[in-house]
Amino acid sequence: MGLLERLRKDWFIAGIVLVIATARLEPAVGVKGGPLKPEITITYIAVSAIFFNSGLSLKTEELTSALMHVKLHLFVQIFTLAFFPTAIWLFLQLLSITPINEWLLKGLQTVGCMPPPVSSAVILTKAVGGNEEMEGVV
């Protein structure tokens, strides 16, 4: 397999390497307030593009079918947003009686209450050929 053929096949990895090399050579381009305005382009445009692109690839019938699993949706939301943060809080109450640094415990509490990053989950689910329609649920 020639180099050009390999680049066509692995264009995404080659693009990542190119972007990293460019950032290493000229880091000022991507800083906050720089020419790329990452505080706007990443926060609003890139995240919106990820969700829009993912939505375009969904089949309407499969999406409708996934929306009918109301009990599963409720379970996942309650587990993610109520049970898990409560379990972490109880675990941290146990850890607070140990000599662990107080700021480490506060950091663990913050991370324990954060929902998983949906945009990365959508991309990773799609990459491994998973059920994207149920992705929002699980």
Solvent accessible surface area in square Angstrom, and as a share of the most:
residue,aa,sasa,rsa
1,M,146,0.65
2,G,43,0.42
3,L,139,0.69
4,L,116,0.58
5,E,101,0.45
6,R,118,0.43
7,L,79,0.39
8,R,164,0.60
9,K,132,0.56
10,D,46,0.24
11,W,171,0.60
12,F,125,0.52
13,I,107,0.54
14,A,35,0.27
15,G,29,0.28
16,I,70,0.36
17,V,92,0.53
18,L,121,0.60
19,V,102,0.59
20,I,111,0.56
21,A,46,0.36
22,T,73,0.43
23,A,53,0.41
24,R,197,0.72
25,L,147,0.73
26,E,90,0.40
27,P,86,0.54
28,A,57,0.44
29,V,54,0.31
30,G,40,0.38
31,V,79,0.45
32,K,166,0.70
33,G,48,0.46
34,G,10,0.10
35,P,105,0.66
36,L,103,0.51
37,K,89,0.38
38,P,30,0.19
39,E,61,0.27
40,I,87,0.44
41,T,49,0.28
42,I,103,0.52
43,T,74,0.43
44,Y,141,0.53
45,I,106,0.54
46,A,36,0.28
47,V,59,0.34
48,S,66,0.43
49,A,54,0.42
50,I,51,0.26
51,F,88,0.37
52,F,138,0.57
53,N,90,0.46
54,S,13,0.08
55,G,40,0.38
56,L,120,0.60
57,S,55,0.36
58,L,44,0.22
59,K,122,0.52
60,T,101,0.59
61,E,130,0.58
62,E,77,0.34
63,L,65,0.32
64,T,68,0.40
65,S,61,0.40
66,A,4,0.03
67,L,100,0.50
68,M,136,0.61
69,H,86,0.38
70,V,90,0.52
71,K,177,0.75
72,L,65,0.32
73,H,45,0.20
74,L,102,0.51
75,F,126,0.53
76,V,23,0.13
77,Q,82,0.36
78,I,106,0.54
79,F,90,0.38
80,T,36,0.21
81,L,102,0.51
82,A,50,0.39
83,F,114,0.48
84,F,90,0.38
85,P,22,0.14
86,T,73,0.42
87,A,37,0.29
88,I,37,0.19
89,W,120,0.42
90,L,98,0.49
91,F,109,0.45
92,L,10,0.05
93,Q,80,0.35
94,L,119,0.59
95,L,32,0.16
96,S,62,0.40
97,I,145,0.73
98,T,56,0.32
99,P,141,0.89
100,I,64,0.33
101,N,93,0.48
102,E,104,0.46
103,W,179,0.63
104,L,100,0.50
105,L,21,0.10
106,K,87,0.37
107,G,33,0.32
108,L,74,0.37
109,Q,72,0.32
110,T,81,0.47
111,V,102,0.58
112,G,7,0.06
113,C,68,0.40
114,M,119,0.53
115,P,81,0.51
116,P,81,0.51
117,P,92,0.58
118,V,75,0.43
119,S,29,0.19
120,S,46,0.30
121,A,30,0.24
122,V,16,0.09
123,I,87,0.44
124,L,116,0.58
125,T,24,0.14
126,K,78,0.33
127,A,79,0.61
128,V,126,0.72
129,G,68,0.65
130,G,34,0.32
131,N,88,0.45
132,E,37,0.17
133,E,25,0.11
134,M,30,0.13
135,E,24,0.11
136,G,58,0.55
137,V,2,0.01
138,V,125,0.72
